[in-house]
Amino acid sequence: MGYAIETVCVMCQLHNESRNHLFVECVFAQKIWNMVLIWLQMQPHGLKSWNQHWRCAMDKAKGKSQAVVAFKMIYVEIIHMIWCETNNRVFEKASRDIDEIARTIACIYNVRANAGTRRLLQQLKF
């Protein structure tokens, strides 16, 4: 199709982009994860490998409590926002800072959440 494919991560400009790097290893992604986990009053996990990250997420996603429902929805939204930010930087030559992305995740979640889960998270201060 004639696209020049850049292999270096557009977020950190330090390492080759891969699934593992983009969503877990990249400093940019790690900061987003930490900011949102702190907002959820969860301990930032500081995990550096995809497998560790995935196991931790699976452990936190067990159950049906409001907190688990919130975690699942926000987990998916973080992945989606990192992907969107990558595409914005590659195709639109536009970028947002980490704080703006984290706040967008919180706003989107508040719109999509059911009433019980929304009440739970509205008690938290971003």
N, CA, C and O atoms as a GROMACS GRO file, in nm:
protein
  504
    1MET      N    1   0.082  -0.120   0.000
    1MET     CA    2   0.000   0.000   0.000
    1MET      C    3   0.086   0.125   0.000
    1MET      O    4   0.033   0.236  -0.009
    2GLY      N    5   0.215   0.110   0.009
    2GLY     CA    6   0.303   0.224  -0.001
    2GLY      C    7   0.329   0.298   0.128
    2GLY      O    8   0.389   0.406   0.126
    3TYR      N    9   0.286   0.245   0.242
    3TYR     CA   10   0.311   0.310   0.370
    3TYR      C   11   0.454   0.280   0.416
    3TYR      O   12   0.501   0.167   0.407
    4ALA      N   13   0.520   0.383   0.466
    4ALA     CA   14   0.649   0.362   0.531
    4ALA      C   15   0.619   0.328   0.677
    4ALA      O   16   0.567   0.412   0.750
    5ILE      N   17   0.651   0.209   0.719
    5ILE     CA   18   0.620   0.164   0.855
    5ILE      C   19   0.740   0.191   0.945
    5ILE      O   20   0.849   0.139   0.923
    6GLU      N   21   0.717   0.271   1.046
    6GLU     CA   22   0.820   0.302   1.145
    6GLU      C   23   0.811   0.198   1.255
    6GLU      O   24   0.702   0.168   1.304
    7THR      N   25   0.924   0.143   1.294
    7THR     CA   26   0.923   0.038   1.396
    7THR      C   27   0.946   0.092   1.537
    7THR      O   28   0.925   0.019   1.634
    8VAL      N   29   0.990   0.215   1.549
    8VAL     CA   30   1.017   0.273   1.681
    8VAL      C   31   0.886   0.323   1.742
    8VAL      O   32   0.803   0.383   1.673
    9CYS      N   33   0.870   0.300   1.869
    9CYS     CA   34   0.751   0.343   1.943
    9CYS      C   35   0.731   0.494   1.930
    9CYS      O   36   0.823   0.572   1.957
   10VAL      N   37   0.612   0.536   1.888
   10VAL     CA   38   0.584   0.679   1.873
   10VAL      C   39   0.560   0.747   2.007
   10VAL      O   40   0.560   0.870   2.016
   11MET      N   41   0.541   0.669   2.111
   11MET     CA   42   0.515   0.726   2.243
   11MET      C   43   0.645   0.766   2.314
   11MET      O   44   0.657   0.878   2.365
   12CYS      N   45   0.740   0.674   2.316
   12CYS     CA   46   0.863   0.701   2.391
   12CYS      C   47   0.984   0.726   2.301
   12CYS      O   48   1.085   0.781   2.347
   13GLN      N   49   0.976   0.686   2.177
   13GLN     CA   50   1.085   0.703   2.081
   13GLN      C   51   1.213   0.631   2.124
   13GLN      O   52   1.322   0.668   2.080
   14LEU      N   53   1.201   0.529   2.208
   14LEU     CA   54   1.320   0.462   2.261
   14LEU      C   55   1.335   0.317   2.218
   14LEU      O   56   1.447   0.268   2.203
   15HIS      N   57   1.224   0.248   2.198
   15HIS     CA   58   1.229   0.105   2.172
   15HIS      C   59   1.143   0.070   2.051
   15HIS      O   60   1.058   0.149   2.010
   16ASN      N   61   1.165  -0.047   1.996
   16ASN     CA   62   1.080  -0.094   1.888
   16ASN      C   63   0.940  -0.121   1.943
   16ASN      O   64   0.924  -0.169   2.055
   17GLU      N   65   0.841  -0.090   1.862
   17GLU     CA   66   0.704  -0.109   1.903
   17GLU      C   67   0.663  -0.256   1.886
   17GLU      O   68   0.689  -0.318   1.783
   18SER      N   69   0.600  -0.308   1.988
   18SER     CA   70   0.539  -0.440   1.987
   18SER      C   71   0.419  -0.433   2.079
   18SER      O   72   0.400  -0.333   2.149
   19ARG      N   73   0.338  -0.535   2.081
   19ARG     CA   74   0.223  -0.537   2.173
   19ARG      C   75   0.272  -0.520   2.316
   19ARG      O   76   0.219  -0.439   2.392
   20ASN      N   77   0.372  -0.598   2.351
   20ASN     CA   78   0.425  -0.594   2.487
   20ASN      C   79   0.476  -0.454   2.522
   20ASN      O   80   0.446  -0.402   2.630
   21HIS      N   81   0.551  -0.396   2.432
   21HIS     CA   82   0.607  -0.265   2.460
   21HIS      C   83   0.496  -0.160   2.467
   21HIS      O   84   0.489  -0.084   2.564
   22LEU      N   85   0.411  -0.156   2.368
   22LEU     CA   86   0.310  -0.051   2.358
   22LEU      C   87   0.217  -0.046   2.479
   22LEU      O   88   0.186   0.062   2.530
   23PHE      N   89   0.172  -0.161   2.526
   23PHE     CA   90   0.071  -0.163   2.632
   23PHE      C   91   0.125  -0.183   2.772
   23PHE      O   92   0.053  -0.158   2.869
   24VAL      N   93   0.252  -0.228   2.787
   24VAL     CA   94   0.303  -0.258   2.920
   24VAL      C   95   0.442  -0.198   2.945
   24VAL      O   96   0.463  -0.134   3.048
   25GLU      N   97   0.534  -0.217   2.854
   25GLU     CA   98   0.674  -0.181   2.878
   25GLU      C   99   0.704  -0.033   2.855
   25GLU      O  100   0.795   0.021   2.917
   26CYS      N  101   0.629   0.033   2.769
   26CYS     CA  102   0.654   0.173   2.735
   26CYS      C  103   0.632   0.262   2.858
   26CYS      O  104   0.533   0.246   2.929
   27VAL      N  105   0.721   0.353   2.882
   27VAL     CA  106   0.710   0.444   2.996
   27VAL      C  107   0.581   0.524   2.989
   27VAL      O  108   0.518   0.549   3.092
   28PHE      N  109   0.541   0.563   2.871
   28PHE     CA  110   0.417   0.638   2.851
   28PHE      C  111   0.297   0.557   2.900
   28PHE      O  112   0.213   0.607   2.975
   29ALA      N  113   0.289   0.431   2.856
   29ALA     CA  114   0.179   0.344   2.897
   29ALA      C  115   0.182   0.318   3.048
   29ALA      O  116   0.078   0.317   3.113
   30GLN      N  117   0.301   0.297   3.101
   30GLN     CA  118   0.313   0.271   3.245
   30GLN      C  119   0.259   0.388   3.326
   30GLN      O  120   0.195   0.368   3.429
   31LYS      N  121   0.285   0.509   3.281
   31LYS     CA  122   0.235   0.627   3.353
   31LYS      C  123   0.083   0.635   3.348
   31LYS      O  124   0.019   0.673   3.447
   32ILE      N  125   0.024   0.599   3.235
   32ILE     CA  126  -0.122   0.598   3.225
   32ILE      C  127  -0.180   0.494   3.319
   32ILE      O  128  -0.273   0.522   3.394
   33TRP      N  129  -0.124   0.372   3.314
   33TRP     CA  130  -0.171   0.266   3.404
   33TRP      C  131  -0.163   0.312   3.550
   33TRP      O  132  -0.259   0.299   3.625
   34ASN      N  133  -0.048   0.367   3.588
   34ASN     CA  134  -0.030   0.410   3.728
   34ASN      C  135  -0.129   0.517   3.768
   34ASN      O  136  -0.187   0.511   3.876
   35MET      N  137  -0.149   0.616   3.682
   35MET     CA  138  -0.240   0.726   3.714
   35MET      C  139  -0.382   0.675   3.733
   35MET      O  140  -0.451   0.714   3.827
   36VAL      N  141  -0.427   0.588   3.644
   36VAL     CA  142  -0.564   0.538   3.654
   36VAL      C  143  -0.578   0.442   3.772
   36VAL      O  144  -0.680   0.446   3.841
   37LEU      N  145  -0.480   0.357   3.796
   37LEU     CA  146  -0.488   0.265   3.910
   37LEU      C  147  -0.490   0.342   4.042
   37LEU      O  148  -0.562   0.304   4.135
   38ILE      N  149  -0.414   0.448   4.052
   38ILE     CA  150  -0.416   0.532   4.172
   38ILE      C  151  -0.554   0.594   4.189
   38ILE      O  152  -0.607   0.600   4.300
   39TRP      N  153  -0.613   0.641   4.079
   39TRP     CA  154  -0.749   0.696   4.084
   39TRP      C  155  -0.848   0.592   4.136
   39TRP      O  156  -0.939   0.625   4.211
   40LEU      N  157  -0.830   0.465   4.096
   40LEU     CA  158  -0.916   0.356   4.141
   40LEU      C  159  -0.881   0.310   4.282
   40LEU      O  160  -0.942   0.216   4.333
   41GLN      N  161  -0.785   0.376   4.344
   41GLN     CA  162  -0.735   0.341   4.477
   41GLN      C  163  -0.680   0.198   4.479
   41GLN      O  164  -0.699   0.124   4.575
   42MET      N  165  -0.611   0.163   4.371
   42MET     CA  166  -0.542   0.035   4.361
   42MET      C  167  -0.393   0.063   4.359
   42MET      O  168  -0.348   0.168   4.312
   43GLN      N  169  -0.319  -0.030   4.408
   43GLN     CA  170  -0.173  -0.017   4.408
   43GLN      C  171  -0.122  -0.030   4.265
   43GLN      O  172  -0.150  -0.130   4.199
   44PRO      N  173  -0.046   0.069   4.215
   44PRO     CA  174   0.016   0.052   4.083
   44PRO      C  175   0.104  -0.072   4.087
   44PRO      O  176   0.183  -0.092   4.178
   45HIS      N  177   0.087  -0.155   3.986
   45HIS     CA  178   0.153  -0.286   3.990
   45HIS      C  179   0.298  -0.283   3.950
   45HIS      O  180   0.373  -0.372   3.992
   46GLY      N  181   0.343  -0.188   3.871
   46GLY     CA  182   0.484  -0.179   3.833
   46GLY      C  183   0.534  -0.298   3.755
   46GLY      O  184   0.655  -0.323   3.752
   47LEU      N  185   0.444  -0.372   3.692
   47LEU     CA  186   0.485  -0.490   3.619
   47LEU      C  187   0.546  -0.450   3.485
   47LEU      O  188   0.498  -0.359   3.418
   48LYS      N  189   0.651  -0.520   3.449
   48LYS     CA  190   0.725  -0.481   3.329
   48LYS      C  191   0.709  -0.579   3.213
   48LYS      O  192   0.754  -0.550   3.102
   49SER      N  193   0.645  -0.694   3.236
   49SER     CA  194   0.630  -0.789   3.125
   49SER      C  195   0.482  -0.811   3.096
   49SER      O  196   0.398  -0.799   3.185
   50TRP      N  197   0.451  -0.843   2.972
   50TRP     CA  198   0.313  -0.866   2.930
   50TRP      C  199   0.251  -0.980   3.011
   50TRP      O  200   0.137  -0.967   3.057
   51ASN      N  201   0.322  -1.089   3.028
   51ASN     CA  202   0.267  -1.204   3.100
   51ASN      C  203   0.233  -1.170   3.244
   51ASN      O  204   0.127  -1.209   3.294
   52GLN      N  205   0.321  -1.098   3.313
   52GLN     CA  206   0.293  -1.057   3.451
   52GLN      C  207   0.173  -0.963   3.454
   52GLN      O  208   0.084  -0.977   3.538
   53HIS      N  209   0.171  -0.870   3.362
   53HIS     CA  210   0.061  -0.773   3.353
   53HIS      C  211  -0.072  -0.846   3.332
   53HIS      O  212  -0.170  -0.818   3.399
   54TRP      N  213  -0.074  -0.939   3.238
   54TRP     CA  214  -0.195  -1.011   3.204
   54TRP      C  215  -0.244  -1.096   3.322
   54TRP      O  216  -0.364  -1.098   3.351
   55ARG      N  217  -0.153  -1.165   3.391
   55ARG     CA  218  -0.192  -1.245   3.507
   55ARG      C  219  -0.250  -1.156   3.617
   55ARG      O  220  -0.350  -1.193   3.680
   56CYS      N  221  -0.190  -1.043   3.639
   56CYS     CA  222  -0.239  -0.949   3.741
   56CYS      C  223  -0.379  -0.900   3.703
   56CYS      O  224  -0.467  -0.895   3.789
   57ALA      N  225  -0.399  -0.866   3.579
   57ALA     CA  226  -0.530  -0.819   3.533
   57ALA      C  227  -0.635  -0.928   3.548
   57ALA      O  228  -0.747  -0.901   3.589
   58MET      N  229  -0.600  -1.050   3.516
   58MET     CA  230  -0.694  -1.162   3.529
   58MET      C  231  -0.733  -1.184   3.676
   58MET      O  232  -0.848  -1.215   3.706
   59ASP      N  233  -0.637  -1.169   3.765
   59ASP     CA  234  -0.666  -1.183   3.908
   59ASP      C  235  -0.762  -1.074   3.956
   59ASP      O  236  -0.855  -1.101   4.032
   60LYS      N  237  -0.740  -0.950   3.911
   60LYS     CA  238  -0.824  -0.838   3.953
   60LYS      C  239  -0.962  -0.843   3.888
   60LYS      O  240  -1.055  -0.777   3.936
   61ALA      N  241  -0.976  -0.919   3.779
   61ALA     CA  242  -1.102  -0.923   3.705
   61ALA      C  243  -1.193  -1.038   3.749
   61ALA      O  244  -1.295  -1.064   3.686
   62LYS      N  245  -1.157  -1.107   3.855
   62LYS     CA  246  -1.240  -1.218   3.903
   62LYS      C  247  -1.348  -1.166   3.996
   62LYS      O  248  -1.322  -1.085   4.085
   63GLY      N  249  -1.468  -1.213   3.974
   63GLY     CA  250  -1.580  -1.175   4.058
   63GLY      C  251  -1.679  -1.087   3.985
   63GLY      O  252  -1.664  -1.058   3.866
   64LYS      N  253  -1.781  -1.046   4.059
   64LYS     CA  254  -1.889  -0.967   3.999
   64LYS      C  255  -1.920  -0.841   4.079
   64LYS      O  256  -2.024  -0.779   4.058
   65SER      N  257  -1.833  -0.804   4.169
   65SER     CA  258  -1.857  -0.684   4.250
   65SER      C  259  -1.850  -0.559   4.162
   65SER      O  260  -1.801  -0.564   4.050
   66GLN      N  261  -1.900  -0.449   4.215
   66GLN     CA  262  -1.895  -0.322   4.142
   66GLN      C  263  -1.751  -0.281   4.112
   66GLN      O  264  -1.721  -0.227   4.006
   67ALA      N  265  -1.661  -0.308   4.207
   67ALA     CA  266  -1.520  -0.274   4.186
   67ALA      C  267  -1.460  -0.356   4.073
   67ALA      O  268  -1.380  -0.304   3.994
   68VAL      N  269  -1.497  -0.483   4.063
   68VAL     CA  270  -1.446  -0.568   3.955
   68VAL      C  271  -1.503  -0.524   3.821
   68VAL      O  272  -1.430  -0.518   3.722
   69VAL      N  273  -1.632  -0.492   3.818
   69VAL     CA  274  -1.693  -0.442   3.695
   69VAL      C  275  -1.623  -0.314   3.650
   69VAL      O  276  -1.594  -0.297   3.532
   70ALA      N  277  -1.597  -0.225   3.744
   70ALA     CA  278  -1.527  -0.100   3.712
   70ALA      C  279  -1.388  -0.129   3.657
   70ALA      O  280  -1.347  -0.071   3.556
   71PHE      N  281  -1.315  -0.219   3.722
   71PHE     CA  282  -1.180  -0.252   3.676
   71PHE      C  283  -1.183  -0.306   3.534
   71PHE      O  284  -1.102  -0.264   3.451
   72LYS      N  285  -1.274  -0.397   3.504
   72LYS     CA  286  -1.282  -0.456   3.369
   72LYS      C  287  -1.308  -0.349   3.263
   72LYS      O  288  -1.242  -0.346   3.160
   73MET      N  289  -1.403  -0.263   3.291
   73MET     CA  290  -1.436  -0.158   3.192
   73MET      C  291  -1.320  -0.061   3.173
   73MET      O  292  -1.289  -0.021   3.060
   74ILE      N  293  -1.257  -0.024   3.282
   74ILE     CA  294  -1.148   0.072   3.272
   74ILE      C  295  -1.025   0.008   3.209
   74ILE      O  296  -0.953   0.074   3.134
   75TYR      N  297  -1.001  -0.118   3.237
   75TYR     CA  298  -0.888  -0.190   3.175
   75TYR      C  299  -0.901  -0.184   3.022
   75TYR      O  300  -0.805  -0.152   2.952
   76VAL      N  301  -1.018  -0.217   2.974
   76VAL     CA  302  -1.041  -0.215   2.828
   76VAL      C  303  -1.024  -0.073   2.774
   76VAL      O  304  -0.966  -0.054   2.667
   77GLU      N  305  -1.073   0.025   2.848
   77GLU     CA  306  -1.063   0.163   2.800
   77GLU      C  307  -0.918   0.211   2.797
   77GLU      O  308  -0.880   0.287   2.707
   78ILE      N  309  -0.836   0.169   2.892
   78ILE     CA  310  -0.694   0.207   2.891
   78ILE      C  311  -0.627   0.150   2.766
   78ILE      O  312  -0.556   0.222   2.695
   79ILE      N  313  -0.650   0.023   2.740
   79ILE     CA  314  -0.593  -0.039   2.619
   79ILE      C  315  -0.638   0.037   2.495
   79ILE      O  316  -0.557   0.069   2.408
   80HIS      N  317  -0.768   0.067   2.488
   80HIS     CA  318  -0.821   0.139   2.373
   80HIS      C  319  -0.759   0.277   2.358
   80HIS      O  320  -0.725   0.318   2.247
   81MET      N  321  -0.745   0.349   2.468
   81MET     CA  322  -0.689   0.485   2.461
   81MET      C  323  -0.542   0.485   2.421
   81MET      O  324  -0.498   0.573   2.348
   82ILE      N  325  -0.466   0.387   2.469
   82ILE     CA  326  -0.325   0.379   2.427
   82ILE      C  327  -0.319   0.355   2.278
   82ILE      O  328  -0.239   0.416   2.207
   83TRP      N  329  -0.403   0.265   2.229
   83TRP     CA  330  -0.408   0.236   2.085
   83TRP      C  331  -0.449   0.361   2.005
   83TRP      O  332  -0.388   0.393   1.903
   84CYS      N  333  -0.552   0.431   2.052
   84CYS     CA  334  -0.596   0.553   1.983
   84CYS      C  335  -0.489   0.660   1.983
   84CYS      O  336  -0.468   0.728   1.883
   85GLU      N  337  -0.420   0.675   2.095
   85GLU     CA  338  -0.314   0.776   2.102
   85GLU      C  339  -0.202   0.743   2.006
   85GLU      O  340  -0.146   0.832   1.941
   86THR      N  341  -0.168   0.615   1.995
   86THR     CA  342  -0.067   0.574   1.898
   86THR      C  343  -0.110   0.611   1.757
   86THR      O  344  -0.032   0.668   1.681
   87ASN      N  345  -0.234   0.580   1.723
   87ASN     CA  346  -0.285   0.613   1.590
   87ASN      C  347  -0.289   0.764   1.566
   87ASN      O  348  -0.256   0.810   1.457
   88ASN      N  349  -0.329   0.841   1.668
   88ASN     CA  350  -0.330   0.988   1.654
   88ASN      C  351  -0.190   1.040   1.622
   88ASN      O  352  -0.173   1.126   1.537
   89ARG      N  353  -0.092   0.987   1.691
   89ARG     CA  354   0.044   1.033   1.670
   89ARG      C  355   0.098   0.992   1.533
   89ARG      O  356   0.172   1.068   1.470
   90VAL      N  357   0.062   0.873   1.488
   90VAL     CA  358   0.112   0.824   1.360
   90VAL      C  359   0.040   0.891   1.243
   90VAL      O  360   0.104   0.942   1.151
   91PHE      N  361  -0.093   0.892   1.247
   91PHE     CA  362  -0.170   0.934   1.132
   91PHE      C  363  -0.213   1.080   1.134
   91PHE      O  364  -0.226   1.141   1.028
   92GLU      N  365  -0.234   1.136   1.251
   92GLU     CA  366  -0.281   1.274   1.262
   92GLU      C  367  -0.170   1.372   1.302
   92GLU      O  368  -0.188   1.494   1.295
   93LYS      N  369  -0.056   1.318   1.342
   93LYS     CA  370   0.056   1.401   1.391
   93LYS      C  371   0.012   1.490   1.506
   93LYS      O  372   0.058   1.604   1.519
   94ALA      N  373  -0.078   1.437   1.590
   94ALA     CA  374  -0.129   1.509   1.706
   94ALA      C  375  -0.106   1.423   1.829
   94ALA      O  376  -0.101   1.300   1.820
   95SER      N  377  -0.092   1.487   1.943
   95SER     CA  378  -0.069   1.410   2.066
   95SER      C  379  -0.137   1.478   2.184
   95SER      O  380  -0.166   1.597   2.182
   96ARG      N  381  -0.161   1.397   2.286
   96ARG     CA  382  -0.217   1.446   2.411
   96ARG      C  383  -0.123   1.404   2.522
   96ARG      O  384  -0.047   1.308   2.508
   97ASP      N  385  -0.128   1.476   2.633
   97ASP     CA  386  -0.041   1.436   2.745
   97ASP      C  387  -0.110   1.330   2.829
   97ASP      O  388  -0.229   1.303   2.812
   98ILE      N  389  -0.034   1.270   2.917
   98ILE     CA  390  -0.081   1.157   2.998
   98ILE      C  391  -0.200   1.196   3.084
   98ILE      O  392  -0.296   1.120   3.096
   99ASP      N  393  -0.195   1.313   3.145
   99ASP     CA  394  -0.304   1.358   3.231
   99ASP      C  395  -0.434   1.369   3.152
   99ASP      O  396  -0.539   1.327   3.201
  100GLU      N  397  -0.428   1.424   3.034
  100GLU     CA  398  -0.547   1.439   2.950
  100GLU      C  399  -0.605   1.302   2.912
  100GLU      O  400  -0.727   1.284   2.913
  101ILE      N  401  -0.520   1.209   2.878
  101ILE     CA  402  -0.566   1.074   2.842
  101ILE      C  403  -0.630   1.006   2.962
  101ILE      O  404  -0.737   0.946   2.948
  102ALA      N  405  -0.569   1.015   3.078
  102ALA     CA  406  -0.624   0.953   3.199
  102ALA      C  407  -0.759   1.014   3.235
  102ALA      O  408  -0.852   0.942   3.272
  103ARG      N  409  -0.772   1.145   3.223
  103ARG     CA  410  -0.900   1.210   3.253
  103ARG      C  411  -1.007   1.170   3.151
  103ARG      O  412  -1.123   1.155   3.187
  104THR      N  413  -0.968   1.154   3.026
  104THR     CA  414  -1.062   1.110   2.923
  104THR      C  415  -1.112   0.970   2.955
  104THR      O  416  -1.231   0.941   2.938
  105ILE      N  417  -1.024   0.882   3.002
  105ILE     CA  418  -1.064   0.747   3.041
  105ILE      C  419  -1.168   0.755   3.152
  105ILE      O  420  -1.269   0.684   3.147
  106ALA      N  421  -1.145   0.840   3.251
  106ALA     CA  422  -1.240   0.854   3.362
  106ALA      C  423  -1.374   0.909   3.313
  106ALA      O  424  -1.479   0.861   3.358
  107CYS      N  425  -1.373   1.006   3.224
  107CYS     CA  426  -1.497   1.062   3.172
  107CYS      C  427  -1.575   0.961   3.090
  107CYS      O  428  -1.696   0.947   3.106
  108ILE      N  429  -1.506   0.890   3.003
  108ILE     CA  430  -1.573   0.788   2.920
  108ILE      C  431  -1.634   0.682   3.010
  108ILE      O  432  -1.746   0.637   2.987
  109TYR      N  433  -1.559   0.642   3.110
  109TYR     CA  434  -1.611   0.540   3.201
  109TYR      C  435  -1.739   0.588   3.268
  109TYR      O  436  -1.836   0.512   3.278
  110ASN      N  437  -1.740   0.712   3.315
  110ASN     CA  438  -1.858   0.765   3.383
  110ASN      C  439  -1.980   0.767   3.292
  110ASN      O  440  -2.093   0.752   3.340
  111VAL      N  441  -1.960   0.785   3.164
  111VAL     CA  442  -2.072   0.784   3.070
  111VAL      C  443  -2.122   0.642   3.047
  111VAL      O  444  -2.243   0.620   3.037
  112ARG      N  445  -2.032   0.546   3.038
  112ARG     CA  446  -2.069   0.407   3.004
  112ARG      C  447  -2.110   0.321   3.123
  112ARG      O  448  -2.177   0.219   3.104
  113ALA      N  449  -2.073   0.358   3.241
  113ALA     CA  450  -2.096   0.273   3.358
  113ALA      C  451  -2.244   0.270   3.397
  113ALA      O  452  -2.319   0.363   3.370
  114ASN      N  453  -2.283   0.160   3.462
  114ASN     CA  454  -2.419   0.156   3.516
  114ASN      C  455  -2.423   0.244   3.641
  114ASN      O  456  -2.319   0.288   3.690
  115ALA      N  457  -2.542   0.268   3.690
  115ALA     CA  458  -2.558   0.365   3.800
  115ALA      C  459  -2.480   0.326   3.925
  115ALA      O  460  -2.419   0.412   3.988
  116GLY      N  461  -2.481   0.198   3.961
  116GLY     CA  462  -2.410   0.156   4.082
  116GLY      C  463  -2.260   0.173   4.072
  116GLY      O  464  -2.196   0.221   4.164
  117THR      N  465  -2.206   0.134   3.959
  117THR     CA  466  -2.061   0.146   3.940
  117THR      C  467  -2.022   0.293   3.928
  117THR      O  468  -1.916   0.333   3.978
  118ARG      N  469  -2.104   0.371   3.864
  118ARG     CA  470  -2.077   0.515   3.850
  118ARG      C  471  -2.072   0.581   3.987
  118ARG      O  472  -1.983   0.663   4.013
  119ARG      N  473  -2.167   0.548   4.075
  119ARG     CA  474  -2.167   0.605   4.210
  119ARG      C  475  -2.038   0.568   4.285
  119ARG      O  476  -1.981   0.651   4.355
  120LEU      N  477  -1.995   0.444   4.268
  120LEU     CA  478  -1.872   0.399   4.332
  120LEU      C  479  -1.753   0.486   4.290
  120LEU      O  480  -1.675   0.531   4.375
  121LEU      N  481  -1.739   0.508   4.161
  121LEU     CA  482  -1.623   0.583   4.112
  121LEU      C  483  -1.635   0.733   4.132
  121LEU      O  484  -1.534   0.803   4.141
  122GLN      N  485  -1.756   0.784   4.138
  122GLN     CA  486  -1.772   0.928   4.160
  122GLN      C  487  -1.730   0.970   4.300
  122GLN      O  488  -1.711   1.088   4.328
  123GLN      N  489  -1.717   0.872   4.388
  123GLN     CA  490  -1.666   0.901   4.522
  123GLN      C  491  -1.515   0.922   4.522
  123GLN      O  492  -1.459   0.981   4.615
  124LEU      N  493  -1.450   0.876   4.418
  124LEU     CA  494  -1.304   0.887   4.407
  124LEU      C  495  -1.268   1.021   4.345
  124LEU      O  496  -1.339   1.070   4.256
  125LYS      N  497  -1.162   1.079   4.390
  125LYS     CA  498  -1.114   1.207   4.335
  125LYS      C  499  -1.002   1.181   4.236
  125LYS      O  500  -0.909   1.107   4.265
  126PHE      N  501  -1.013   1.242   4.121
  126PHE     CA  502  -0.908   1.224   4.020
  126PHE      C  503  -0.802   1.329   4.039
  126PHE      O  504  -0.704   1.333   3.964
   0.00000   0.00000   0.00000
